[in-house]
Amino acid sequence: MALITPPVPLPLRRAQWVRSRSQQKNVGWTGKSQIVRLPIATRWTVSGEFPPIVQEANSLQWQAFFEELDGIANTFPVRAVEAQQTTAANLQVNLAGQTGSSLNLKGLTGTTGTTFLAKGRKISVTLPSGDVQLETLTTNLVIAAGGLGTATFKGTLREAPANNAAVEVQFPFAIMRLTNPDMGYTVDAGQLYGFAFEAEEAF
């Protein structure tokens, strides 16, 4: 399995991001329901399409990219944001051995007590296996003394990141794999080329 880098960040429109959660609802004889969160990692999926590409020559780099993916054999990065979240440098994990749904970080710049990233923003954490985990902040990431801060989210870390592991905050992304090994494109009159796909988080 290889990581295939696209020629430029995927120019998706009408992108749909969905996060699957392993939960179960049990309903008793009284009609009262009980929700059980199963200890299985959540997984992102993304689907979308490219704006029409005019002329065959301009589509060739994308035809080659999807061929390189070799169906579901290889993976590729997909940015999870439309615009850069911050101009500040990317962060690092502060101390090894962290698990659960929060992560201590370092390298935050700015005034102590102010928000570095607002809740709803995303981060991508590099894991020891080389995988990347995409998470959505559920509270503001606030700058503490010494440029420290704690990111909190609903997902659970699949692995304990190493100390100093990279955390992408400028352009968070997920590592994805096509959900279908069959991949093609459309051609409309006037040499209008179209590409659409669905992919799931690869780990």
CORCORBEL-V417890 format. One line per field, one symbol per residue. phi: phi as a letter, one per 40 degrees, with the letter a starting at -180 (. if undefined). psi: psi as a letter, one per 40 degrees, with the letter a starting at -180 (. if undefined). A space follows every 50 residues. Layout:
# CORCORBEL-V417890
phi->???
psi->???
This chain:
# CORCORBEL-V417890
phi->.bcbccdaddccbfcbbbbcbcbbbbbcccgcbbbbcccbccacbabibc cdbcgddccccccccccccfgccbbacbcbbcbdcacccccbcbgcgcbg baacbbgcbhcdgcccbcdgcbbbbcbdcgcbbcbbcbbccccbdggcab cbaccbdcacccdgdcbcbcbdabcbbdcbccbaabbbdgfcbbbaabbb cba
psi->hihhhidihhgiifhhhhhihgihhhhieeehihhhhifiiihiihiaii ihhhhddeeddddddddddfbediiiihheidihdieiiiiihghiehia fihhiiehiahheihdhiidiiihhhideeihhhihheihhihiiefiih hiidihhdihiiheiihhedgiiihihiehehhaiihiiefhhihiihii hh.
